[in-house]
Amino acid sequence: MQEEDKILLQLFGNKLKKLREEKYESLNKFAFDNTLLTSATISRIENANVDFKFTTLIKIANALDITPGELLKDINFKYNDFD
């Protein structure tokens, strides 16, 4: 994985973790009650250990009861800004 990709995934993972922790007491509760994903998969996403699919983004947004746009809001996606 390229360093720039890792940075983007870390930014997203941090945002996901913040939003999840605002609504749910634990990673397991969030995963088992609301998503079609395992807690291990969510943990890998939050820790930037996996480059996930678009459909996973949709599942996460649905589980948080927000739009995908809200989930991606305020994340800088410009690669050239990482220098």
C-alpha positions in Angstrom: 0.0 0.0 0.0 1.3 3.4 -0.9 2.0 5.9 1.9 -0.6 8.4 0.5 -3.2 5.6 0.5 -2.4 4.8 4.1 -2.8 8.4 5.1 -6.2 8.6 3.5 -7.3 5.4 5.2 -6.0 6.7 8.5 -8.1 9.9 8.1 -11.2 7.9 7.3 -10.5 5.4 10.1 -10.1 8.1 12.7 -13.4 9.7 11.5 -15.2 6.4 11.6 -14.0 5.6 15.1 -15.0 9.1 16.4 -18.5 8.7 15.0 -18.9 5.2 16.2 -17.8 6.0 19.7 -20.3 8.9 19.9 -23.2 6.5 19.3 -22.1 3.1 20.6 -20.4 1.9 23.8 -18.3 -0.7 22.1 -17.0 -1.9 18.7 -18.7 -5.2 19.2 -22.1 -3.7 19.9 -21.8 -1.5 16.8 -20.8 -4.5 14.6 -23.2 -7.0 15.9 -26.3 -4.8 16.3 -26.0 -2.6 13.2 -23.7 -3.7 10.4 -23.3 -6.6 8.1 -19.6 -6.5 9.0 -17.6 -8.2 11.7 -16.0 -6.3 14.5 -12.6 -7.4 13.2 -13.3 -5.8 9.8 -14.4 -2.6 11.4 -11.3 -2.6 13.6 -9.1 -3.1 10.5 -10.8 -0.2 8.8 -10.5 2.1 11.9 -6.8 1.2 12.1 -6.1 1.7 8.4 -5.1 -1.9 7.9 -7.4 -2.6 4.9 -8.5 -0.7 1.8 -12.2 -1.4 1.8 -14.8 -1.6 -0.9 -17.5 1.0 -1.7 -20.2 -1.3 -0.5 -18.5 -1.4 2.9 -18.7 2.3 3.1 -22.4 2.2 2.4 -22.9 -0.5 5.1 -21.0 1.6 7.6 -23.0 4.8 6.8 -26.3 2.9 7.1 -25.2 1.5 10.4 -24.4 5.0 11.7 -27.7 6.3 10.3 -25.9 8.9 8.2 -25.3 9.4 4.5 -22.0 8.3 2.9 -21.4 12.0 2.3 -21.6 12.8 6.0 -19.2 10.0 6.7 -16.7 11.5 4.3 -17.3 15.1 5.2 -14.2 17.2 6.3 -11.7 14.6 5.1 -9.0 16.0 2.9 -8.7 13.7 -0.1 -6.0 15.6 -2.0 -2.9 13.5 -2.4 -0.7 16.4 -3.1 -1.4 17.9 0.3 0.4 15.0 2.1 3.9 16.3 1.2 
